[in-house]
Amino acid sequence: MAESVTDESRISERDTGSRSIFAQLIRFGIVGVFCAVLDFGSYKALLAFTDVSPYVDVARGISFIIGTTTAYVLNKRFTFGASGGIWQASGFTTLYGTTFAVAVGVNSILLHALPTPGWRVEFAWLISQAMATTINFIMLRLVVFRERTRPTSR
């Protein structure tokens, strides 16, 4: 009987607790919007100095690093409730290194592929950011900040 109560408690905590996927998505979204504004704002500020390649790619890289560093700090505690540690920091660095390449690469490809007039810069940034964000949430949840299960005693 005690085991079934414990199992029900675990299910209840998992489904309605602060670490549920829905709660994490909401928190990730809040952090993401803040970091995206920071990222895009710094990107546009850097583009004010030059909009010539390869400096555009450098500007996108710098803005990504600013947004990413802020995202790590906020997501670690606020979204995933993780305590940190070298494993998580190195996993985060590896993941964001990969998504850095995705964000800068997609941004660069779209800037060259899209017609010049209109919202080309904004559209390229938005698509590159959406791709990186999707990869990040999935990998942060499943790998970097996943909840470690403790063995149960019987």
FIFITOR-292034 format. One record per residue (C-alpha): residue number from 1; residue in one letter; chain; x, y, z. Coordinates in Angstrom, 1 decimal. Layout:
REM FIFITOR-292034
+-----+------+------+--------+--------+--------+
: pos : code : unit :      x :      y :      z :
+-----+------+------+--------+--------+--------+
: NUM :    a :    A :      X :      Y :      Z :
...
+-----+------+------+--------+--------+--------+
***
This chain:
REM FIFITOR-292034
+-----+------+------+--------+--------+--------+
: pos : code : unit :      x :      y :      z :
+-----+------+------+--------+--------+--------+
:   1 :    m :    A :    0.0 :    0.0 :    0.0 :
:   2 :    a :    A :    2.8 :    2.4 :    0.9 :
:   3 :    e :    A :    4.4 :    1.8 :   -2.4 :
:   4 :    s :    A :    1.3 :    2.7 :   -4.4 :
:   5 :    v :    A :    0.9 :    5.9 :   -2.5 :
:   6 :    t :    A :    4.6 :    6.7 :   -3.2 :
:   7 :    d :    A :    4.0 :    5.9 :   -6.9 :
:   8 :    e :    A :    0.9 :    8.1 :   -7.0 :
:   9 :    s :    A :    2.9 :   10.9 :   -5.3 :
:  10 :    r :    A :    5.6 :   10.6 :   -7.9 :
:  11 :    i :    A :    3.1 :   10.7 :  -10.7 :
:  12 :    s :    A :    1.3 :   13.7 :   -9.2 :
:  13 :    e :    A :    4.6 :   15.6 :   -8.7 :
:  14 :    r :    A :    5.8 :   14.8 :  -12.2 :
:  15 :    d :    A :    2.5 :   15.8 :  -13.9 :
:  16 :    t :    A :    1.7 :   18.9 :  -11.9 :
:  17 :    g :    A :    5.1 :   19.8 :  -10.3 :
:  18 :    s :    A :    7.4 :   22.6 :  -11.2 :
:  19 :    r :    A :    9.4 :   20.4 :  -13.4 :
:  20 :    s :    A :    6.6 :   19.3 :  -15.7 :
:  21 :    i :    A :    7.3 :   19.7 :  -19.4 :
:  22 :    f :    A :    4.5 :   22.3 :  -19.6 :
:  23 :    a :    A :    6.0 :   24.4 :  -16.8 :
:  24 :    q :    A :    9.4 :   24.1 :  -18.4 :
:  25 :    l :    A :    8.1 :   25.2 :  -21.7 :
:  26 :    i :    A :    6.5 :   28.3 :  -20.2 :
:  27 :    r :    A :    9.7 :   29.2 :  -18.3 :
:  28 :    f :    A :   11.8 :   28.4 :  -21.3 :
:  29 :    g :    A :    9.6 :   30.7 :  -23.3 :
:  30 :    i :    A :    9.9 :   33.6 :  -20.8 :
:  31 :    v :    A :   13.6 :   33.2 :  -20.7 :
:  32 :    g :    A :   13.8 :   32.8 :  -24.4 :
:  33 :    v :    A :   11.8 :   36.0 :  -25.2 :
:  34 :    f :    A :   14.1 :   38.0 :  -22.9 :
:  35 :    c :    A :   17.3 :   36.5 :  -24.3 :
:  36 :    a :    A :   16.0 :   36.8 :  -27.9 :
:  37 :    v :    A :   15.4 :   40.6 :  -27.3 :
:  38 :    l :    A :   18.9 :   40.8 :  -25.9 :
:  39 :    d :    A :   20.4 :   38.8 :  -28.8 :
:  40 :    f :    A :   18.5 :   40.7 :  -31.5 :
:  41 :    g :    A :   19.1 :   44.1 :  -29.9 :
:  42 :    s :    A :   22.8 :   43.5 :  -29.7 :
:  43 :    y :    A :   22.8 :   42.2 :  -33.3 :
:  44 :    k :    A :   21.1 :   45.3 :  -34.6 :
:  45 :    a :    A :   23.4 :   47.5 :  -32.5 :
:  46 :    l :    A :   26.5 :   45.8 :  -34.0 :
:  47 :    l :    A :   25.1 :   46.0 :  -37.5 :
:  48 :    a :    A :   24.9 :   49.8 :  -37.0 :
:  49 :    f :    A :   28.6 :   49.7 :  -37.3 :
:  50 :    t :    A :   28.8 :   47.7 :  -40.5 :
:  51 :    d :    A :   26.6 :   45.4 :  -42.6 :
:  52 :    v :    A :   29.3 :   44.0 :  -44.8 :
:  53 :    s :    A :   30.2 :   40.3 :  -44.8 :
:  54 :    p :    A :   32.1 :   38.8 :  -42.9 :
:  55 :    y :    A :   31.3 :   41.4 :  -40.2 :
:  56 :    v :    A :   27.6 :   40.5 :  -40.3 :
:  57 :    d :    A :   28.6 :   36.9 :  -39.3 :
:  58 :    v :    A :   30.8 :   38.2 :  -36.5 :
:  59 :    a :    A :   27.9 :   40.5 :  -35.3 :
:  60 :    r :    A :   25.6 :   37.5 :  -35.3 :
:  61 :    g :    A :   28.1 :   35.4 :  -33.5 :
:  62 :    i :    A :   28.6 :   38.0 :  -30.8 :
:  63 :    s :    A :   24.9 :   38.6 :  -30.3 :
:  64 :    f :    A :   24.4 :   34.8 :  -30.1 :
:  65 :    i :    A :   27.0 :   34.5 :  -27.3 :
:  66 :    i :    A :   25.4 :   37.4 :  -25.4 :
:  67 :    g :    A :   22.0 :   35.8 :  -25.6 :
:  68 :    t :    A :   23.4 :   32.3 :  -24.9 :
:  69 :    t :    A :   25.3 :   33.2 :  -21.8 :
:  70 :    t :    A :   22.2 :   34.9 :  -20.3 :
:  71 :    a :    A :   20.1 :   31.9 :  -21.3 :
:  72 :    y :    A :   22.4 :   29.4 :  -19.5 :
:  73 :    v :    A :   22.3 :   31.3 :  -16.3 :
:  74 :    l :    A :   18.5 :   31.8 :  -16.3 :
:  75 :    n :    A :   17.5 :   28.4 :  -17.7 :
:  76 :    k :    A :   19.8 :   26.5 :  -15.3 :
:  77 :    r :    A :   17.9 :   27.6 :  -12.2 :
:  78 :    f :    A :   14.6 :   29.2 :  -13.4 :
:  79 :    t :    A :   13.6 :   26.7 :  -16.1 :
:  80 :    f :    A :   15.2 :   23.4 :  -15.1 :
:  81 :    g :    A :   16.0 :   23.9 :  -11.4 :
:  82 :    a :    A :   19.5 :   22.5 :  -12.0 :
:  83 :    s :    A :   22.3 :   23.0 :   -9.6 :
:  84 :    g :    A :   25.0 :   23.2 :  -12.2 :
:  85 :    g :    A :   28.3 :   21.5 :  -12.1 :
:  86 :    i :    A :   31.1 :   20.8 :  -14.6 :
:  87 :    w :    A :   29.1 :   18.1 :  -16.5 :
:  88 :    q :    A :   26.2 :   20.4 :  -17.1 :
:  89 :    a :    A :   28.4 :   23.4 :  -18.0 :
:  90 :    s :    A :   30.4 :   21.3 :  -20.5 :
:  91 :    g :    A :   27.2 :   19.8 :  -21.9 :
:  92 :    f :    A :   25.7 :   23.2 :  -22.3 :
:  93 :    t :    A :   28.9 :   24.5 :  -24.0 :
:  94 :    t :    A :   28.9 :   21.6 :  -26.4 :
:  95 :    l :    A :   25.2 :   22.0 :  -27.2 :
:  96 :    y :    A :   25.4 :   25.8 :  -27.7 :
:  97 :    g :    A :   28.6 :   25.4 :  -29.8 :
:  98 :    t :    A :   26.5 :   23.3 :  -32.2 :
:  99 :    t :    A :   23.5 :   25.6 :  -32.2 :
: 100 :    f :    A :   25.9 :   28.6 :  -32.6 :
: 101 :    a :    A :   27.0 :   27.0 :  -35.9 :
: 102 :    v :    A :   23.3 :   26.4 :  -36.8 :
: 103 :    a :    A :   22.3 :   30.0 :  -36.0 :
: 104 :    v :    A :   25.2 :   31.7 :  -37.7 :
: 105 :    g :    A :   25.1 :   29.4 :  -40.7 :
: 106 :    v :    A :   21.4 :   29.6 :  -41.3 :
: 107 :    n :    A :   21.5 :   33.4 :  -40.8 :
: 108 :    s :    A :   24.3 :   33.7 :  -43.4 :
: 109 :    i :    A :   22.7 :   31.4 :  -45.9 :
: 110 :    l :    A :   19.4 :   33.3 :  -45.7 :
: 111 :    l :    A :   21.0 :   36.7 :  -45.9 :
: 112 :    h :    A :   22.6 :   35.6 :  -49.2 :
: 113 :    a :    A :   19.5 :   33.7 :  -50.5 :
: 114 :    l :    A :   16.7 :   36.3 :  -49.7 :
: 115 :    p :    A :   16.0 :   39.3 :  -51.8 :
: 116 :    t :    A :   17.5 :   42.5 :  -50.5 :
: 117 :    p :    A :   14.4 :   44.7 :  -50.0 :
: 118 :    g :    A :   12.1 :   44.3 :  -47.0 :
: 119 :    w :    A :   12.7 :   42.5 :  -43.8 :
: 120 :    r :    A :   15.6 :   40.3 :  -45.0 :
: 121 :    v :    A :   17.8 :   40.8 :  -41.9 :
: 122 :    e :    A :   14.9 :   40.4 :  -39.5 :
: 123 :    f :    A :   13.6 :   37.3 :  -41.2 :
: 124 :    a :    A :   17.0 :   35.6 :  -41.4 :
: 125 :    w :    A :   17.6 :   36.3 :  -37.7 :
: 126 :    l :    A :   14.2 :   35.0 :  -36.8 :
: 127 :    i :    A :   14.5 :   31.7 :  -38.7 :
: 128 :    s :    A :   18.0 :   31.1 :  -37.5 :
: 129 :    q :    A :   16.9 :   31.8 :  -33.9 :
: 130 :    a :    A :   13.9 :   29.5 :  -34.2 :
: 131 :    m :    A :   16.0 :   26.6 :  -35.4 :
: 132 :    a :    A :   18.6 :   27.1 :  -32.6 :
: 133 :    t :    A :   15.9 :   27.5 :  -29.9 :
: 134 :    t :    A :   14.1 :   24.3 :  -30.9 :
: 135 :    i :    A :   17.3 :   22.3 :  -30.8 :
: 136 :    n :    A :   18.2 :   23.9 :  -27.5 :
: 137 :    f :    A :   15.0 :   23.1 :  -25.6 :
: 138 :    i :    A :   15.0 :   19.5 :  -26.7 :
: 139 :    m :    A :   18.6 :   18.9 :  -25.8 :
: 140 :    l :    A :   18.6 :   20.9 :  -22.6 :
: 141 :    r :    A :   15.6 :   18.9 :  -21.4 :
: 142 :    l :    A :   16.7 :   15.5 :  -22.5 :
: 143 :    v :    A :   20.5 :   15.7 :  -22.0 :
: 144 :    v :    A :   22.0 :   18.7 :  -20.2 :
: 145 :    f :    A :   19.5 :   19.4 :  -17.4 :
: 146 :    r :    A :   17.6 :   16.1 :  -17.3 :
: 147 :    e :    A :   16.3 :   15.1 :  -13.9 :
: 148 :    r :    A :   18.4 :   12.3 :  -12.5 :
: 149 :    t :    A :   16.3 :    9.5 :  -11.1 :
: 150 :    r :    A :   17.3 :    8.0 :   -7.8 :
: 151 :    p :    A :   17.1 :    4.3 :   -7.4 :
: 152 :    t :    A :   14.1 :    3.3 :   -5.2 :
: 153 :    s :    A :   14.5 :    0.8 :   -2.4 :
: 154 :    r :    A :   12.1 :   -2.0 :   -2.1 :
+-----+------+------+--------+--------+--------+
***
